[in-house]
Amino acid sequence: MSLNTPVHIAALAIDTGVAKARLPARTLLTLGFLAGAFIALGFLLDIHVSTMIPPAWASLGNLLGAAVFPLGLILVVLAGGELLTGNMMTLPMALFARRIGVLALLRNWAWVSAANLLGAVFVAWCFGHLLGLTEGPYLAKTVAIAQAKASAGWLQAFISGIGCNWLVCLAVWLAYASKDVPGKILGMWFPVMAFVAIGFQHVVANMFILPAAIFAGALDWASCLANLVPVYLGNALGGAVFVGLAYSVAYTAPQPVAAATQPSEA
């Protein structure tokens, strides 16, 4: 079969969480930086594609932008990266299976959070600000997206974060389902496109778009922090509970199934 069953996917996710918990800080920082940059590049592509569409067709522009945004997660999974939102599913599943402890989970999330932030801000500063790829003709779109995210109330941002990472972690889950590259890409594409088109908030994506607006003088760091905290918590709940815990309860056995394929990074 070219597909892994849900039971096998659960075992792969647990094994991946255990492996991620054991990675050294140097690896987490390197792969975390790359993952943050990859997500930012996907968002940058989204901005450029949607800006090309005439204002009268703005809805089509938003849909096309959402359709290219999955580039970021595809790069993370297939090229390799440590993405916080994916780790919000795999490490909790390893924790629920009693394969790792809470401190190991928190250590991974802390290093990966910092590294994702560095990667996303790097793209926002170097490509967005210095090259002007989020400014000039793209500034209005950049600022509109950033202000819409920053203006959400705490509860709105938190609930939006839940919806976002529910879909993102399902995208990672579907990537584990396939044993070939086209299947992994197709499995990831639609859930990620859906969260972007709906307008849910992704903490790593926000680590790019909010600083991009700050560098353009349209936002401040206090507003950025006020948004990232509830979105972070919502993403954590969406990944750990709505995917990780749900499938742990449904599919995991006392002894995990031995992995037949090497799990992808996400």
N, C-alpha and C positions, 0 to 999 in steps of 0.2 A: 504493500500500500504506500501511496505517496503522502499519506496524512498520518499524523499521530492522533490517537484517541484522546479525549479529554482527561482520562485517567493518566495516560502517559504524559500529557502536557503538564499536569499537576506535578508529577515526579520530576520532570525536566525543570520546572520553575523552582521547585524546592532545591534541587541540586545546584541550580544557578545561584540561588540566594546564598547557599552555603559557600560556594566558590567566591562570590563577591565579598562576603564577610571576611574572608581570609586574605584578600588582596592587600599588598603593602601600600602605604600612604603615597609613595611615589607613583605607583600605577594608577591609583584612584585619582590623583591630581592630574596626571597626564591625560587619561581617558575621559575624566570629567571635564577638563578644559575643552577637549575636542567635541564632546557631546553638546556642551553649551554653545560652542561656535556653530555646530551643525544645525541645531534648532534655530539659531539666529539667522543663519544663511537661508533656511527654508522660509522664515518670516520675511527676510529681505526680498526674496523672490516673489512672495505673496504681494508685498507692497508694490513692486515694479509691475507685475502682471495686472493687478487691479487698477493701477493708475493709468495704464494704457487705454482703458475702456472709457468712452465718452461719458460724462456725468449723467446723461439721460438714460444710460444703460448701467447705472451703478450696481444694481442687484446682480447683473451678469458678471460684472467685474469682481464683486465679492465672491461669487461662486467659483470663478476661475482662479482667484487668488487662493481660495480654500483648497482647490484641486491640486495646486503645486506645493502647498505647504508641507505635505507629507515627506518631501525630500529629506527634511531634517531627521525624522525617525528612521527612514530607510538607511541613511548613512550611519546612524548610530548602531542599528542592528547588524547591518551587513559589513560595514567597514570596521566597526568596533568602537565602543564608547561606554561611558558610565553615566547614564541619565537618571537624575533623581526620581522622576515620576515613574519610570519603569522599576526602579529599585524599591519604590513604595509598595509594589506588589510582591516581588520575588523574595526580598528579605523578610517581610512579615510571614510569608508562607513557610520559609525555613524556620522562623521563630515558632509558628503554630505547630510545626512538626517536631519541635524540641530538638532541632539540629543546631541552632545557634542561640545565644543569649541576647538580652535586651541591649547590653552594652555594645556588643558587636554590631547590632543593627544601627544604634545611634552613632557609633564611630563611622560607619560607612556613609550614613546620611549626612553627617557633618562635613566630611572631606568632600563628598560629591557635591553638596550644596555650594560650598565655597568655590570649587573648581568650575561648576556650571556657570556660576555668576561671573567668574573671571573670563570664561570663554565668550559668554553672551555680551559682556561689556566691551571686550576686545573688538568684536565685530561692530558693535554700535559706535565705538569711538573711531576705529581705523577705517572701516568701510562706510559706515553711516555718516560720520561727521567729517573726517579728514578728506574722504573722497566725495562727500556730498550725496551719497546714495540714499539717505533718508531725509535729505534737505532739498533745496531748490524746487524742482517740479514735484518732488515726492514729499515735501514738507507737510502740505495740507493733509495728506493721507496719514502720514506718520503721527501727526499731532491729534488728528481726529480719533484714531485708534487708541492712542495712549490716554487721551483725556476721557474717553468712554470707559476705559478700564479703571483709571484712577478715581473717577467720579462715583463708581459703584460703592454702596454702603458696605459696612463690614459683613453683615449677614448675606447680602447679595453676592459679594466676592467669595465668601466661604462656600455657599451653595453652588455657585458657578464652578468653583474649583472641584467640588465633588463630581459634578457632571463631566467635567473635562477629563479627570484622570480615570473615571470609570471607562470612558471610551478609549483613552490612550492605553490603559492596561489591557483592555480587550484587544487592541491592535497588537500589542506584544504577545498576548495569548495566542492570537491567530497566526502570528509569525512562528511561534513554536509548533503550531499545528502542521505546518508544511515542511517537507523535507527538501524542497527545491527553491531556488531564488525567485522565479516568477510567482510562485505561490505565496512566498513570504511577502513580496512587494504588494501583491493584490490583497492579501489579508490585512496588511497594515494600512493600506491606502484609504479605504472607505471610513473606518472609525475615526481616523485623524481628520480627514476632510470634513466629516460630520461635526466634530467638536469646533472646528474653526468656523464653518458656515453658521452654526448655531450661535456662536459668540461666547462659548465657555472660556474660562480663564486658566491658563497654563503657567505655572510659576516660572519656569525657565524661559518660556517665550516672553513673559512680562519682564524678565531680567534683561531682555534686549530692547523691547519697544519703549519701556518707560525711560531708561537711560538715554535712548536715542532722542526722545523728546526733551529730556533734560539738557543734553548737549546742544540742542537747538534753541535753548532758552525758553521753552514752552511749559516746563514743569519743574518741580523741585524734588529734592531727595526725600523730604519728609512725606510727600504724597506717595512717592515710590515705596517707601517702607510701609506706609499704612495700607497699601494694596498687597504687597508681597506676603505679609504675615497671614491674613485670612485665606489668601489663595493657596499658600503653602499648606496650611492646616486642612483646607478642603481637599486639595490634591492627595494628601496623606490618607484622609478618611476614604476617599473614593477608591484609591488603589488598594489599601490594606484591608478594608472591610467589604466594599461592594464587589471586589474581584478576588483578592487574596483570601479573605476569610470565607467568603461564599463558596469558592471552589475547594478550599481546604476541607470544609465540612462535607461537601458533596462527593469529593473524589479521592481524598487521600486515605491510604491504609496505614496501619501502624508502622510497617516497614516500606519505605518508598521503593517503587519499581526501579530497577537499574536502567540508567539512561542508555538508549540505543544509538543516539546521535549526540554530537557535541552541541550543547546549548549555545545560542547566539548571545552576544552582548546586547543589553538594552538597559 
